[in-house]
Amino acid sequence: MEKVAVAEVEELPKTIVRRVVKDKLSQFSDDGDIIIHKDGLRAFCESARIFIHYLSATANDLCKESRRQTINADDVLKAIEEIEFPEFVQPLKASLDEFRKKNAGKKAGAAKSKEAKKRKEDSSLNNEGDKGKNDGGDEGNEVKDDSHEPKQKSAGKKSGAGKSKKVNKKRKVEEVKQDNEGNEDEDDSHANE
């Protein structure tokens, strides 16, 4: 029974395999709708799974020969040549280059937006620090406790989380210092009695 569970986990998604097969076959056929029998789809899925296993094992061997633990794109391309599919190397290189160019544009845009967000957070932190200052001496300086207020949800990125933790930690340290100063004053008043 364990073999069945393992086979289901390693099985490729049938909808994706069906879509890939239909897209490719529609390029070579004049018929609009191509029907793939259930057994045919299962054969495509199993063939693709075996090919992926064989390719990944070959790429892993090449990687180990180079005394590395991480398989990179060059290892996969060399493995394709080694398992005797050299006609796929050029189209795959072209596709990989296109993917890298697209990703480079996304990374640059993400880096710019991250930098702008960081600048915005820094300026808002500076503004908060200025609000807490009072010209009336040490007595009026109280740190606002935001622990009971609802926290803002981030947009799924962790970049702002570290800043808010640092700010909260800084506030707690200031509160502890103020409490300690208050306790020292109480101790002095008890000592004078």
C-alpha positions in Angstrom: 0.0 0.0 0.0 2.9 2.4 0.6 3.9 2.2 -3.1 0.5 3.5 -4.2 0.8 6.5 -1.8 4.4 7.2 -3.0 3.3 7.0 -6.7 0.5 9.5 -6.1 2.8 12.0 -4.5 5.3 11.7 -7.4 2.6 11.9 -10.0 2.6 15.0 -12.2 -0.6 17.1 -12.3 -2.8 15.6 -15.0 -4.4 18.9 -16.0 -1.0 20.5 -16.7 0.2 17.5 -18.7 -3.1 17.5 -20.7 -2.7 21.2 -21.4 0.9 20.8 -22.6 0.1 17.8 -24.8 -3.0 19.5 -26.3 -1.1 22.8 -26.9 1.7 21.0 -28.7 -0.6 18.7 -30.7 -2.9 21.6 -31.8 0.2 23.2 -33.4 0.5 20.3 -35.8 -3.2 19.4 -36.3 -5.9 21.2 -38.2 -8.6 19.7 -35.8 -9.6 22.2 -33.2 -10.3 19.9 -30.3 -8.0 17.0 -29.6 -9.2 14.3 -27.2 -6.7 12.4 -25.1 -7.9 9.1 -23.6 -7.4 8.5 -19.9 -4.8 5.8 -20.5 -3.0 8.0 -23.0 -2.9 10.8 -20.4 -1.6 8.4 -17.8 1.1 7.2 -20.2 2.2 10.9 -20.9 2.3 11.6 -17.1 4.3 8.5 -16.3 6.7 9.1 -19.3 7.3 12.7 -18.2 7.9 11.6 -14.6 10.4 9.0 -15.6 12.2 11.5 -17.9 12.4 14.0 -15.1 13.8 11.4 -12.7 16.4 10.3 -15.3 17.4 13.9 -16.2 17.6 14.9 -12.5 19.7 11.9 -11.6 22.1 12.6 -14.5 22.3 16.3 -13.6 23.0 15.3 -9.9 25.8 13.0 -11.0 27.4 15.9 -13.0 27.0 18.1 -10.0 28.7 15.6 -7.7 31.5 15.2 -10.2 32.1 19.0 -9.9 32.0 18.6 -6.1 28.9 20.7 -5.7 25.6 20.1 -3.9 23.4 22.5 -5.9 22.2 21.6 -9.4 22.2 24.6 -11.7 20.9 25.2 -15.2 24.2 24.3 -16.8 24.1 20.9 -15.1 20.7 20.3 -16.5 21.8 21.3 -20.0 24.8 19.1 -19.9 22.7 16.3 -18.6 20.3 16.7 -21.6 23.3 16.3 -23.9 24.5 13.3 -21.9 21.2 11.5 -22.2 21.4 12.0 -25.9 18.8 14.8 -26.5 21.2 17.5 -27.9 18.5 18.9 -30.2 16.7 20.3 -27.0 19.8 22.2 -25.7 19.5 25.3 -28.0 15.7 25.8 -27.5 16.2 25.4 -23.8 19.1 27.9 -23.6 16.9 30.4 -25.5 14.0 29.8 -23.1 16.3 30.1 -20.1 17.8 33.4 -21.4 14.3 34.8 -21.9 13.3 33.7 -18.4 16.5 35.3 -16.9 15.8 38.6 -18.7 12.2 38.7 -17.5 13.3 37.8 -14.0 16.1 40.5 -14.0 13.4 43.1 -14.9 11.2 41.9 -12.0 14.1 41.9 -9.6 15.1 45.4 -10.5 11.6 46.6 -10.0 11.2 44.8 -6.7 14.5 46.2 -5.5 13.4 49.8 -6.3 10.0 49.3 -4.6 11.7 47.8 -1.6 14.2 50.7 -1.4 11.3 53.2 -1.6 9.4 51.4 1.1 12.4 51.4 3.3 12.9 55.1 2.8 9.2 55.7 3.6 9.5 53.6 6.8 12.6 55.4 7.9 11.0 58.7 7.5 7.9 57.6 9.4 10.1 56.3 12.2 11.9 59.6 12.4 8.6 61.5 12.5 7.4 59.2 15.4 10.7 59.9 17.3 10.1 63.6 16.9 6.5 63.4 18.3 7.7 61.7 21.5 10.1 64.6 22.4 8.9 67.3 24.8 10.5 70.5 25.7 9.2 70.5 29.2 11.9 68.4 30.8 12.0 64.7 31.8 8.7 64.5 33.5 6.6 64.9 30.4 8.4 62.2 28.4 6.2 59.2 28.2 6.5 56.5 25.6 3.2 55.4 24.0 2.4 51.8 24.5 1.1 50.4 21.2 0.9 46.8 22.4 -2.9 46.9 22.7 -3.5 48.6 19.3 -4.2 46.4 16.3 -1.1 45.9 14.2 -1.1 46.7 10.5 -0.9 43.8 8.1 2.1 43.8 5.8 1.8 43.2 2.1 3.3 39.7 2.5 6.9 40.8 2.8 9.0 40.6 5.8 11.1 43.7 5.2 9.1 45.9 7.5 8.7 43.4 10.2 12.2 43.7 11.5 11.9 47.5 11.7 8.7 47.4 13.8 10.2 44.8 16.1 13.2 47.0 16.6 11.0 50.0 17.4 8.9 48.0 19.8 12.0 46.7 21.5 13.4 50.2 21.8 10.1 51.4 23.3 10.1 48.6 25.9 13.7 49.4 26.8 12.8 53.0 27.4 9.8 52.0 29.5 12.0 49.7 31.6 14.5 52.6 32.1 11.7 54.9 33.2 10.3 52.3 35.5 13.8 51.8 37.0 14.2 55.5 37.5 10.8 55.7 39.2 11.8 52.8 41.5 15.0 54.5 42.4 13.1 57.6 43.4 10.8 55.5 45.6 13.8 53.8 47.2 15.3 57.2 48.0 12.0 58.5 49.5 11.8 55.3 51.7 15.4 55.7 52.8 14.8 59.3 53.8 11.9 58.3 56.1 
